[in-house]
Amino acid sequence: VQLQASGGGLVQPGGSLRLSCAASGSVFGVYRLGWFRQAPGKQRDLVATITSGGGTNYANSVKGRFTISRDNAKNAVYLQMNDLKPEDTAVYYCSAQNLVTNRFDWGQGTQVTVSS
């Protein structure tokens, strides 16, 4: 599966951004889609995931501020980010995890910078 992420940018604290990720093939069924982020000098961390049935999981740091969603017909996953904080600054990567093989495919990453 090839993934193409978009929607990053520079936003002030308290602002919002919506990230999008389009998959090249069908990601319905066995794929769990997600977003991870990596700040400079830090490891890549989970932000949120969503199954094809709509089950979601969030990192504690983003609960209540971020919302993950997916459109199975469009083979796409989205991340709505509200009330952004400087600590949300990172490169955001979309992912597709095959739940049968446990293989992860990654998008190219999109930069999100939260700064006044």
C-alpha positions in Angstrom: 0.0 0.0 0.0 1.3 3.4 -0.9 0.3 6.4 1.2 0.3 10.1 0.4 -0.2 12.5 3.3 -1.0 16.2 3.1 -2.4 19.1 5.1 0.4 20.1 7.4 1.6 23.6 7.9 2.2 26.4 10.4 -0.5 27.3 12.9 -0.8 29.4 16.0 -1.4 27.8 19.4 -5.1 27.1 19.8 -5.6 26.7 16.0 -6.7 23.8 13.9 -5.4 21.7 11.1 -6.8 18.7 9.1 -4.4 16.1 7.8 -5.4 13.8 5.0 -3.9 10.6 3.7 -4.8 8.8 0.5 -4.0 5.1 -0.1 -3.1 3.7 -3.5 -5.1 0.5 -3.0 -8.0 -0.8 -1.0 -7.4 -0.5 2.7 -10.7 -1.9 3.7 -11.0 -5.0 5.9 -7.7 -6.1 7.3 -6.0 -2.7 7.5 -5.8 -0.5 10.6 -5.1 3.0 9.6 -3.3 5.5 11.8 -1.2 8.6 12.4 2.1 8.7 14.2 4.4 11.7 14.8 8.0 12.3 15.3 9.5 15.4 16.9 13.2 16.3 16.4 15.4 14.1 18.5 12.5 11.9 19.6 11.1 8.5 18.6 8.0 8.1 16.4 5.0 7.9 18.6 1.4 6.8 18.1 -1.2 9.6 17.7 -4.3 7.7 16.7 -5.5 4.6 14.9 -8.8 3.5 13.4 -10.0 0.1 12.2 -12.2 -0.5 9.2 -15.1 -0.9 11.5 -14.5 2.5 13.0 -12.9 1.5 16.3 -10.5 4.2 17.4 -7.5 4.6 19.8 -5.8 7.8 20.8 -2.7 8.8 22.7 -3.6 10.4 26.0 -1.9 13.6 25.0 -4.4 14.2 22.1 -7.6 12.8 23.5 -10.4 15.4 23.3 -8.5 17.5 20.8 -7.8 15.2 17.8 -10.3 13.1 15.9 -9.3 10.4 13.4 -11.7 9.3 10.7 -11.6 7.2 7.6 -13.5 6.9 4.3 -13.3 3.3 3.2 -14.8 4.2 -0.2 -12.0 6.7 -0.9 -9.3 4.7 0.8 -8.5 7.7 2.9 -7.8 8.5 6.5 -8.0 12.0 8.2 -6.8 13.6 11.4 -8.7 16.7 12.6 -6.5 18.5 15.1 -8.0 21.2 17.3 -6.6 23.3 20.1 -3.1 22.7 18.8 -0.2 23.2 21.2 3.5 23.9 20.6 4.2 20.3 21.9 2.2 19.0 18.9 4.9 20.2 16.6 6.3 17.2 14.7 6.4 15.4 11.4 3.2 13.5 11.1 3.1 10.1 9.3 0.1 8.2 8.2 0.3 4.4 8.4 -1.5 1.3 7.2 -1.1 -1.8 9.3 -2.1 -5.1 7.8 -3.6 -7.0 10.8 -3.0 -10.4 9.2 0.8 -9.9 8.4 1.4 -7.1 10.9 3.2 -5.2 8.0 3.3 -1.4 8.3 3.3 0.8 5.3 4.1 4.5 5.8 3.4 7.8 4.1 6.1 10.3 3.4 5.3 12.6 6.4 3.9 16.1 6.7 5.3 18.8 8.9 3.0 20.4 11.5 4.4 23.4 13.4 2.6 25.1 16.2 4.1 28.5 17.0 3.1 32.1 17.6 
